[in-house]
Amino acid sequence: MDNLGFWIATAALTLAAAGLILLALRRGAELADGTQDYDVQVYRDQLAEVDRDLARGVLEPEDAERARTEISRRILAADAGRGALQTGPRGGLTWAAAAFAVLVIAGGGYATYLTLGAPGYGDFGLKSRVEAANDLRAGRPSQAEAEAAAPAAPPSTDARLTALVAQLREVLASRPDDLQGHQLLVRYEGALGNFAAAYAAQEKVIALKGDAALAADYGALAELMILAAGGRVTPEADAPLQQALSRDPGIGSARYYTGLMHLQTGRPDLTFRLWAQLLEEGPEDAPWIPPIRGQILELAQMAGVRYTPPSASAPRGPSQADIDAAADLTPEERMEMIRGMVDRLSTKLATEGGTAQEWAQLIRSLVVIGDIDQARRVWENAKQVFGEDSPEILPILRAAQRAGFTQ
C-alpha cells in the first residue's frame, strides 16, 4: 500500500469509528426520550384514574387533591427531562460530542502513529523482513574486510609475554608439527590481543588434530575469528561454527555466536530462541550469560514474546557437580543422597510451585538417576501447569527433548 492509500484508509476508518460513536449517542438518547414519553403517558392515565375514583366515591376530595398534586409534579419533571433531551440527540450537544470523538480518535491515533509508527515507510511484512535479513546475511563483509575495519588492539605492556610469544613463533617455524606449541601460541597470541594470529594458530591446531579435532576446537576458532573481526560474525566464521555444532549441538559458545550472527543480520527472533535456551540452561558463570542477560528482554520485545528471564540465584536441584561430589560414597549411599535432593525439589514443586527452570532441573535430575517414568510424568504435568504453547515452558521443553520425550 502506498502512502496515499494508507492515509485514505486511515481517514475512512476514523470516520467510521466516529460514525459508530455518533450512532450510539443518538440511539441512547432516543431510548431515553421514548422512556420519558412513556412515563408522561402513565402519569396522565393515573390522573384520569384519580378522577374516576373520586366520582365513584372511592377517594375523599382531600386525598384526590393530594394525589393530583403529586402526579402533576411527576408530569412536570418528566416533561422537563424530555425537553432537555431535545438539546441532545437532535441539537448541538450531540454534534459537539461527535466532533470531540472525531478529534480524539483522529488526533490521538495520529499522535500514537508518529510516536510508535514509521511515517513514510511502506508495508514491511514477515516475508519482506526475512528477505531483507537474507540479503543482510549474504552481504556481510568478508573476514579480511571486517578485520581491516576493526579497531586496532592496544599495544601490550607485558614485555615478558611479548618476548615469550616472539620466541615461541621462532621455535614453531622450525617445528611446524608441534601440536602443544601451537596450542600455547593460540593462548598467548589471544592474551596479547593478536586475534588474527591466534586464529591462524588455531587453524594449525585443527589441521594437526585432523579427524580428532573436537567441537571446542572449532568453537575456539570461530570465536577468535569473530574477535579479530571486531565482533562481526563473518561468512568465514560461519564454517567453524557449523563444524562445532555438527560435533556437539549443545556447545554454548557456538550457539551464542550463531545467535549473534542472526542479530546482526536482522533476525532477532532467531537470536531470542537460541539465547533464551542458553540462559535457561546456564551455568550462570558461563561467559555468554552476562551479555545475554543484558539483552534478552529487549530481544523478547523485538521477537514479540512475553518472557521472564530466570533468576541468577534460582535453585537448580542436584547438579552434575553435586553428583561428582558423592564419588567417595558407596553406590547405595550416593544414590540415596541424590534421591534425597530430587525428592526435596519434587516436594517443593508439588507444594509451593516453582519456576520453569526448577521443573526442567527436576526432569534432568530424574533422568540422571534413571527414573525415566517419573521424569516423563513430570513433563506431562508441566504441560498442564504451564501450557504447551506458553513461552515459559521453553526450558522444560528443552529438558524433555534431551530426555527423548518429544519428537
N, C-alpha and C positions, 0 to 999 in steps of 0.2 A: 504494500500500500504506500503510495507517495504521500508527501506532506499535505497537499491539498485534500486528498481523500481522507487522511487522518482527521483533519480539522473539521471537515464536513460531517464525518461520522460522530465526532465528539460533540458538535453543536446539536446534531439530531438527538443524540442520547440525552443531552442536557435538557432540551425542550421536552422530550418525552417524560423525563423524570419530573420536571416542573408541572407538566400537564397532569400527571398522576396525583401529585400533591394537591393541585387545584381541584381536581375531581373529588378527592377525598374530603377537602374542606367544604365544597358545595353539598356533597351528599350528606355529610354530617349535619350541616345547617338545615337542609331540607327535612331531615328526620326530626330535628329539634323543632322546626316550625310546625310540622304535622302534629307533633305531640302537644304543642301549645294549642292548636286549633281543637284538638280532641278534648283537652281539658276545659276550654271555654264552653264547648257544647255540653259537656257533662254538668257544669255548674248551672247552665241555663235550664237544663232538664230538672235539676234539683230545685231551682226557684219555682218552676211550674208545679212540682210535686208539693212544695210547701203551700202554694195557693190551694191545691186540691184538698190537702189535709185540713186546711183552715175552713174550707167550705163544708167539709163533712163533719166538722166539729172535733176532729182528732186532736188538733192543736189549739191551745189558747192563743188569743191575739198577741199577748206579750211574747210568748215563745216563738210564734211565727215571725214577729218583727225582728227578734234576735237572730233567727236563722237566716232571714233575708239579708240582714246586715253582714253576717259572716260570709255568706255565699257571694254577695256583691263585692266584698273586699277581695275574695279569691279571683273573681272575674276580672277585676281591675288589675290585679297582679299579673294574671296570665296575659291580658291584653298588652300590658307594659313590656313583658318579656317578648311577646310576638313582635311588637314594634321595634324593639332593639335588634331583633334578628334581621329586620329589613335592611339594616345598615351593614349586615354581614355578607351573606352569600350573594345578595343582589346589589351590593353597594361597594363603596370604596374600600371597606375593611378587607374584603376577600382579595381584591386586586392588589392591595398593598401586601397582603400575606403571600400572594403568588409571586409578586415582584421580588419580595425578600427571599423566597425559596429559590428563585432563579439565580439571584445574586450569590446566595450561599453555595449552591451546587456548582455553578459555573466558576465563581471566584475561588472557592475552596479547592475544587478539582484542579483548576489551572495552577494554583499555588503549590499544591501537592506534586503535580507533574513536574514543575520547574525544580522542586527540591529533590524528588526521588527519581524522576524520569531522565530521559536523554533527548532533549529537543533537537530536532534536526537529523536524528538517526532514523533509518528505516527499520523494518522488521528484522529481527535477528534471532530466528528460531533455533531449535536444537540442531537441526541438520546444518544450518549455516555455521553455528558455533563449532560443531565437530569438524566441518570442512576447514574453517579458519584455523582450528587447532592443528589439523593435519598439515596445513600449509606452514604454520609456525615451526612445527617439528621438522618438516623437510627443509626449511630454510635456515636452520641453525648454523651458526658459524662453525667452521672446522676446528679441530684441536689446535692447529697451528695459528689460526686467526684468533681464537679465544685466548691463547697464551700470549700472543703479541699485544692484545688489548688489555690483559690483566695487569694490575699494578705490580711493580717490581717488589720483591721481598726486601726488607731492610737488611743491610749487611750484618753478618753475625759478629757479635762482640766476644764470642768464645774462641779465643785464639787456639786453645788446646784442641778443641773439637775440629776446628778448621784444618789444623795441621794433620790431625789423625785421618780425616777424610782424604786429604791430599795423598798421604802415604798409602791408604787403602786403595785408592784409584791406581797408583803405580803398581802395587802388588798384583791387582787383578788384571792389569794389562798383560802381565806375563803368565797369569794363571786364570784364563777365561772360564775354566770349568769348575772353579771353586764355588760350590753352592753356598756354603756357610759365609764365605767372604762377600758374596753378592747380597745375601740376606742382611749382613751387617751394614753394607753400603746403603741399602734401602733405608734402614733405620736412621743412619747418620745423616744422609742427604735430606731426609724428611725433617730431622731435627734442625738442620740449618735453613730450612725453608726452600731448599733446592728441589721443588716438587717435580720438575721436568726430569732432572737427573735421577730422582728417586723412582719415578715410574719406569724410566728406561732400565734401571737396575732390577726392578720387579719383573719386567718383561723377560729379562735374562734368567731370573729365578724360575719363572714358569716354564721357560724353554728347557732349562736343565732338569726340572722335575718331570716334564713330559706328561704322560698319562696319569702320573701320581699327583699332579697338581690338584689342590683342594679348592673348594668353593671360597674359602677365606683368602686364598692366594689371588683369585680373580677379583674378589671384592676389594682387596687392598689395592690392586692395580687400578680399578675403576676410581676408587676414592682419590688416589694420588693424581690421576689424570684430571679429575674434577677440580681438585685444589690448584693444580697448575694452570687450569683454565679460569681461575678467578671465581670458582663456584658454579660455572656453567657446565651442564651435562651435555657434552658434545656428541655428535654421531659416533665418533671413535670410542667414546666411553660406553656407549650402549653395548658393544660387543662383550667386554669383560663382565658387565652387569648381567647380561643374559647367560653367560657361561657360569657365573656364580649361582644364579637362580636355578639353572638346569641341574646343577650338582646338589644344591640344597635350597629348596623353595622357601625355607624358613629363615634364611640368613638375613639378619636385621639390617646390616649396612646396605646391602644391595636393594632391599625393599625400600629403605629410606631414600636412597638416591634415585630409584625409579620414580618414587612419588615426587621428588624434587623436579625431575625432568617433566612430569606431567604438569606440575605447577608452572614451570617456565614456558610451557607451550600451550597454555590456555585450557587445561582440563583439571581444575581444582576438585571436581567431583571424584576423579580417579585418585588424586592425591589424598583426599579425605579418607577414602576406603582403606588405602594402604597404611596411612599414618595412624588412623584410629585403631586398626588391628595391632600395630606396634605398641601403641600407648597402652592398650588393654593388656597386652602380654607382658610388658616390662622386659627385663628388670628395670627398676627405677634408676639404677646407676649406669644404664646403657648410654653411650654418648649421644645417641639420636633422640633421647627422651626430652631433654630441655628445649631444643628447637621445636620439637613437635608440640610440646605444651604451650609454647609461646604463640603458636599459630593455629591450633586446632579449632578454637571457637570461631575464628574468622573463616576458616576453611569450611566448617559446618554451615555457616550462614551462606557462603558462596555456593555450597552444594545443595542448599535448600533442605537441610536436615536439622531437626531439633536434637541436640546432643549435649549430654553432661559428661565431661571427662572424669575418669576415675580419680579418686583422691590419691595423692602420692603416698599417704600413710595407710591406705586401705589394707586390712589384713588379708593375706592370701592363703592361709592354711598351710599345711606342710609342704615345703618346697623340696627340690632335689637336694639342696644343702642340708635340710633337716634330716632327710633320709640318709645322706652320706655320713652325717654326724653320728648315726647309730651303728656305724660299721663294727664297733668293738663289742656290741651286744650279741647275744645268741640270736639265731634266726627267730625263735619264738618271742624273745624279748623285743627285738626290733619290730616285728610285725605288730606286737601289742602296743608299742609306743606309737607307731604310725596310725594304727586304727583309732587310738585314743584321740589323736589330733583330728582325724577325719570325723569321728563321732561328735567332737565338740563343735566343729564347724557345721556339721549337719544339723545338730540340735539348735544352734544359733539361728540358722536359716529357717528352720521349722517353727520356732517360737517367736523370734524377733524380726524375721525377714532380713534382707541384706542386699548388697549391690550385685549387679550383674557380674562383676569381677569375682566376687566370692562364690557365686553359683558356678562360674566357669572353673574356678580353682577346685571346687568340690568334685566336679566331673573329672578333671585331670588327676586328682589325688586318688579317686576311686579306681581309675584305670591303672594307676601305678601299682596299687596293692592287689590288682587282679579282680576287683569286684565289678565286673563289666555290667552285670544285670542291674545292680543298684545305680551305676552311673547312667545307664540308659533310662531308668525310671526318673532320675533327677532331671535328665534332659527333657523328658516328656512333661514333667511337672513345670519346668522352667518355661516351656512354650505356653502353658496355660497362664502362668503368672505374668509374663512379660508381653505375650502376644507374638505370634510368629513373624509378623510384618513390622514389628517395632524396631527402630534403630538401636534401642537399648539392648536388644538381645544379641548384638553383634559379637561380643566376646564369648558368650555362651555357645553361639553357633560355631564359632571357630574351634572351641574345645570339642564340641560334638563332631565336627568334621574330622579332626585329628583322631578321634576315637573310632571313626568309621560308622557313626550313627546316621549320617546323611550321605546322599549321593554326590 
